[in-house]
Structures are given as structure tokens and as C-alpha cells.
Amino acid sequence: MRPQPTRRTLVAGLAALTAAGCSGATRTVSPPSARRGAVAAAEDGRNGSRVMQILAHPDDDLYFMNPEVQQTIGANDQLVSVYLNCGETGGVNKVPGQPRPKPNLAMYAGARRQGLRQAYALMATGDPHAGWGMQALALPDGTLVEVNTLAGHPGIQLVFLGVHQHSGSGRGRKRGLPDLWADPTMVTSTLVSTGSPVRLSQKVTRSKLIDVLVQLLDRYRPTLVRTLDPDPDMQVHDARHRRHHDQAGYSDHPDHTAAALFTYAALARYKGPGDGRLHAVTAYRGYYNERWPDNLPAQLIRDKAEALNAYGGAPDSCTFPGGCGDYDVGRNRSYRTGWLQRTSLRYPTAAPQVRQAADGRLTAFAVLAGQAVRWQETGRGSGTWTSPELLGGDGLLPGLSATLTEDGRWQLFAERIAALGPKAPDNRREIIMTEQSVQGGPFRAWTSLGTPDRTPDHGRRVGGPVVTRGADGTTWLFARNWAKSVSARQLRGDGTWDDWTDLAAAEVQEGLTAVTDGKGCVHVFGSGHNTVHHWQQEYPGGKFFLRRTGLPSPADPPTALARPDGSLLLAFREAKSARPLVHRLPAGGGAWRGERVGLVARGYGALALHPTDDGVLLAARNNDGTTSLATLGAGPAPRWQTIGGAVVGAATLASDSAGHPVLARLAPNATLTTARVPRNRR
């Protein structure tokens, strides 16, 4: 079923609209006065959300960010997609089953842009041939970029920077974005694409490209920035795991990595949406998707395929002079890649951390504008919140963890960009922490806890921190390491940290969960290729061993919950179907037992579990980006109940001082949204 058209307000000042497939009239537009704020063509949607996606190639958003692109369009949010290079590769736009044409870089680049217009038009209107306006926009420094605006939908824009994907030949051949990032002295250029209103080639350097991205951020003032994976997984390439377009030793295209690094460099200079508002950032895995089980339900796979079919087009589907799409992608050929059936956040369990403080008020923590942020209820159980309070930690990545000490002090743990330079030694990540000096008091300065891997290039691959507290008061910190297994570090009761230690090796996806059982033993879980892996202490304070679970193949990260009877609940989505599964480990040990769930597949990503008076509440992200809830227990069979509002990352659950369950999410407008969960959920 194709998406239905959405309604948008027409805004004055748009370029003349042209039919898709025609070059049409073009004009150069100078930037408006700064006092006008965000440009008129970038008007907010219903809830003030402004989303910018920064990508390497045309189609990265369709493969790796969708269905969230479609969800943004469906919510009537502003959406601006920025493409750094042309993706012209060898310039051959071959129609399967027909003779190979002569290479033409400009035409192939133009055809891919036309394919994107077709895909976005389909997602927004149901008609891939809806009209677009095309204009050359002059940025404040004089750089010209191509801007396409969907007719009748001024909040949907595509921005093309046009950097060459490759330059030179033979031994002097350069990879555009990766080499540009690594070499501050390198000079490349833009490619003049067929049909583009930008008709001159422009010089590009590392600093110039960052400047251009900063100007675009300041122009559109996004509340949410999406990009690709800055730190892809290690990958052994062999007969089973083809290298394809991977960079050597890692699981992603080098252009994807470079695009993400350029994005984060620009974000470090972004002034924010204005009026004191903050912004959120999220990143998406690329070729990682083909190495892990499928995680999308059938409907979302079909929707992604439809958009990619429109992008692929066909030679007779339009009159655009460069071509009518990327022909090797259309007609369901996207199913072959292994990227269609899965969408993966780089930080898949990133969600607001919400729980009661020592005074009984709910307190929430998240990462916005690269810093830790805190919200507090204005009163116990009030349901109203203070404004966000910045707690520092510049350069933080999504995935902050919060824990409360026995004496009521908050401890925060996060991953940050310690350095973002062109060379490997200058490109570092680290886990850091801060804590309150006394209950209710200020937070101390952030301190570094390093990473499990000391080599900077390996340390970049560290996962987000996950924390639990042992029976003896020890704080246990866990993180996924370069080898895709788990490492641990502990903070003892005397305030000293032990060194990082690798647990027994087992490959898991990013996104760990850790709990402490009724006996005081710590358990850590991660989703492997064929089962969920479980590390457990032999006894409270003891060593960890890897315990066989016999659980089915998971699609996404698991979520664990310790129960009052000493048992453990583990929830995750089933591979391929995305159905939620729940298993219980009895208090006395033994085998995991499947719980009755019977819920149909909705959405993708990590689930949330929370105890209530009448059972256990389960929260899941929906196909449309909202959240569904169901109560698991001894009563009637559970059924889904939906609560509206889009989610950035994952949702979380907590209980207020009166025992009412509360759903908390980070919204695309970079605000904390909470809702008291209705009692009737069966």
C-alpha cells in the first residue's frame, strides 16, 4: 500500500516549480537576512521538528535511514536531505538485461538525483512524478549548492553539494570524501551533473566542506540531525563476508564513514536551532546491516522497497535528460543487497534515562547538543517538568547511562568524541563519567574511563556504556569492544576503578543490557548472530562466565528485567519476523522458558520492560514511529495499545511516586515527551 499524500502549508518565496523529469528554469538565490531566522522554505511541521539528514551518496537515506525518512514525511516535519558527493562511481547507469552503455559521469550523477526526486515524491504524495523546483543557492561564502523543493511540500528539500566521488587516475587516484577527510592539504572539485542548475565546478578542501555544512546547519536550524556511522565495526573479509565496497578491515563504505566524520566536525560548530532550543543527533549503520539478522517486519520492508524501486526508475519513466533513476536498483533488485531488510541505529538503545531520584521526583537524562541534559519533575508525581539543564561533557554521543548510588547521588556515564582529527591517532573516543558530590548537589567534572582497546583506531569502535550495581555496592560498567564482544570495568566501594577486562568472547550487536538479580549476581546480555549471549557472575562479586541460553535468533538488542521472585525476564524481537519474544530464567537457574506473548510484529528496535501492579509493561516502537504498549501477566492475552508521538532512538518506562507507569521519549524537536500510561492495556 502506497503512503497517502500529506498536507503542507505553502510558503512564499519558492523557486518556480518544474515537472519532474524536466530541467526547467533555474535561478541563483542569495541567503535571506539573518534576522528572518530559518528560511521560509524550511517551515516547521506541526510540532516544530526540523530534521536534517547528512549523507554520502544519493540512496544512503533510502537504504539505511528508512523507514524513519518516511515517518518524518508522514508527521509533516520539515525534512532536508544533504548529499555530499555525486555517487558517480564509474559513470555507468546500466539497465539490467541491456548492453552496457558508455560511461558518463555527469549523466549518471544526474540520474541518481532524479531517482531521489522520484523516491521522495512517492513517499510524500504517492506519485513519483510529482513536480519539483530546482535552484542554485548561494551560501554566505559564495558556494553554490543545488536545492530541490517538492511542489506543494516546501518542507521537503534535497540539497546536493556535488563533490567528486573519485578524482585523478592510476596511482594518483583519490577517493573524494575519505582522502579529503584524511588530508587537510588535498584539493578536489565538484562535478557538474546533468540537469543541475549549478553550472560551474567548484574547488573543495577539507575545511571548505566543513564550512559549507556549518552554513547549511545554521540556515535550516535542525532540531534533529541524522547521519551515518562514524565508527563502523571491525570486519574480517572472506568468502562468507564479501568485501564489496567495504573499507579494508571494517564493515562499511569509506564514504559513509567520512560523511559522518564531516557531519560531527560541523556539528561541533553548530549554534543550534535558536531561541534557547537544543538539538538531537542520531547515526545509522550502513553495511553492518548485511552481517546481522533481518529486523524489519514485512510491511516496512515492502515500503522501503517501493521507495527504492522509485529511485531505481526505468529509462522510459521520465524525460529528464540525465536519466530516470539508478537503473540497477529498481524493480525489487534492492532485495539482493542485504541492506533492505534491516535498519540499525549506531546507538540502538539510546533513550532517556528516567527513574525516581532520592526525593521521589522522576528525573530524566539524555544527550542533546553533545552534552548531558537533565529534566526533573516540578513535584512528586506532577507530570510536569523543568526546562532542560545542561550538565556538560562536550562531544557526547547518544547512549548515556544513569544510575543512583545507595546514598542517593546520580552517576552518569557516556561515550564522547575525545578528538576528531584527520589521522588515526587524532580520532579518538572514550567513556567518561560524572557524579554528584552529595545528594541533590552539583555534578563534578567529567573524568575519562578510557576504552577497552588502547589503540585509537580500535578504541573508536567502543559501544555505549551500560551500568548496573552489584550487591556489594560495586558499580559495573560494560561496553562492546572492537572485537564485537564485551568488556567490563568496576568501580569499587572505596572509589577506585579496576582496569578494563574482556569477558569470554562472543560476537554481539551493539546494544547491551545488564541487571542484578535477587541474589546480587550481575548478568549481561547481548544479541548474537544466532542466539542471545549471556554473561553471569558465578556468585555476587565473582567472575563472569558465558552461559549457554538456547534462545532463538534475535533481531535487535535485548532488554532484561530482574523480578521480585528472583527470576529474570528477557525481551527481544525475533529475527526476520520482528515479533516480540519474552523468556524467563527461573530464580534457581535451569533453562530459559518462553512466556506467552502472542503480539503481532510492530516496528523494530529495542523493547522496554517495566514492572507494574498488574504484570510487566512492554513498550515497542511502531511501524509509523509511534509507540505501542502491552501488559504481560496472568490475565487475558496481551494486546497492543498505541500512544502517539515520534521517537528518536528508543522509548523508556518508569514509575512515578504514586506508582503510575510513565512512558518517556525524546522527540524529533529535541524535547522530552512523557505520557502517563493508561491502566487498560489488555
Phi, psi and omega in degrees: 000126181283149179295147178279152179299149176253159182262134176225151179280132177286141182235137181293159174094010179283156172292158178303137182277142179233155178290141176301134181100350178245146181289322174066177177285143178231160177209156176268131183244126177276154182294144179288169178299144183299331184286352175281350180076211181299145186298151185300322183290352182248047181293147178297159169273203187299324189247017177077013180277132177234115187249129173240132177248127180244119191230165175278301188245154163300126178107347178302321180294322183289324180278315196252338180256328177297144017274005184288335173297311179299322180295321178296317178297315181296333180275001183060035172275156172293139179222122177236120179253127184246125182247120187285312181245175185277340184064032186282346182036240181269001177079015182254116178253079188276134172274122180306134179087357179241162181302150180289125180281168175290145179297140175210099186299315183295319181291319180294319177299318178295322179295322179292323176295319177297321177300319178296318178301319179296317182293314181292323177297319178298313182295327184270327188236346187085355182238110181294346183258017175299153186283156178227149166267140180234130182214155171263120183256128176269119176282168183305330180271006179094350179297136177261132175231151177273130178238125176249134180235128182289130182302128180078358181226070187296346178276000178249113182226145175244129182240125183246121178272330170079022179295137177303136175287327177221155174215152182077187181209165178059222181292339180271006182294133181243143171274122188310286187288313181299315181288328177296320178295317187281343186231098180298344181268350184291142175236123174238196183212171174268156177260131175280108185276147178302132178083357182281143175287346175273113191250012177227147177279141184236144179287146182226132172236173179302308182294324180297317181295320177297317178302317181297317179296321177298318179297321178291320176299315181290333179286311186268340175052060183292148171268343176221128176246127175251140175213190182264191189274115180284341187222073186293163182295151165299145179212127171277127179259122181209194183298328181278325183243091183298148177283320180052242180257013178301154166282155184301123174084358184221156190263066172183162177292136180299331177294323179298313181298314181296319179300319179294319179296318175300321180298312181293328176296320178289321180298331179297340179250002182289132183276352178095173185291345181098168179058032178076006182278156180251177180224152177254157178226139174218152184230154186235140174291156177251256184290350170313324187300327183282351183259001180229161184300152176300140183233004181258140173293162189304320183296319180291326175297317179297319180296318177298318181296322179298316179296320179289328174296319177295321177296319180293323176059203179198155184302332184258016186267353178199180180246015181296132188295334181279341184128163191252035178134179178267093197299334183282356183261326187293180177056045174066015178287348177294340179296339185285338193284331190085358179264340185290321192275004183214144170230128187229124170285145176297327179238076195289340180257010179296118181207157174303135176269112188232129172195170180286136173280179182298334180271005177090350177281140172294138178231137182236143177231146175202181177247123174225142179052032178074014179230158172287142182229143178236137168241147175228143172301143179289339176200163182301120178069015185289331184076001175248152191232152173290167172293156181295136179249122180283133182244013176080197183089042187314138178087016182291144175259161180301153175113026179298145175240143180231141177218154182250127180286169181298334179263017170084019179260141177278137168241134180241140178230139182206164171257140180226160171277106181282329177202147184224059181264176184286331184260157184306314180296340182262012183234091191233150173239161176202155171270134180229163179216158169217162178208158175287143179286324175218163179303128180077000184268185180289164177270144177285173176296148178291141178235150183275137173249009178067204177221162178298333183248124187281331178294128184306317182294327176283319181298334177299336187274005183299147177270174179293150183286141175233134191228142168214167184243130180282172183298332182270009180088357178293134173270122178257127179247128180236148176207146173289139185251183183302325182281004180070020174251204187236137173239156184224154173215145182234141175258113184282168183298337179274005176089007180258147179259136168281166176288162173298139178229134176279130172281171179308135190290133172196125182290132178224158172292163169296139179115081180265164172221143183221140178218164174244128184277180184297339179271354180094006177276141180267139179234139178233137182231146174211149182275117178270190181289326186233353181198174173269130178268144188226117173255135186220144173288143177294325178202164181307124181083359184273185180286160179265142172231154180271119186256132177292134182255326185070014182281155180291170183294127180268150177271321187227177180300148179274166175228130183248150178218126175275132183259156181300333181279005179092353178279168176240139171254142178227124181242138176199168179268142178288136178302142178075310182277332185069012177295140175286132177240144177228131178233151182240136172254115183301157182300326181275007183091206182094208185265151173293140180239132178290136177265153176288122178236294175068019179270142178287159180292130173224122173068207187202169177098178183296145175267166175236142177236144178204134180287143176226177180295331185247021178145217179234129181272132179246131178240139182218145174285138183271173175300327183264008177091355174276191185235137174249147181232149174208149179256126177262131181183197185275354183278211181300164179301136181294151174218155184286145169227131187261139172243124185290167179111127183288156183240135168259118184082235183237159175269163178220162182233148177207175174236139178277185187294339178268002180086006179282129176291143182231132175265131181234139180215156169265126183269162179296344174271015175064036175241155173279127176242133180229154178213132174288130187281128178299152181289323186278095185233015180256000000 
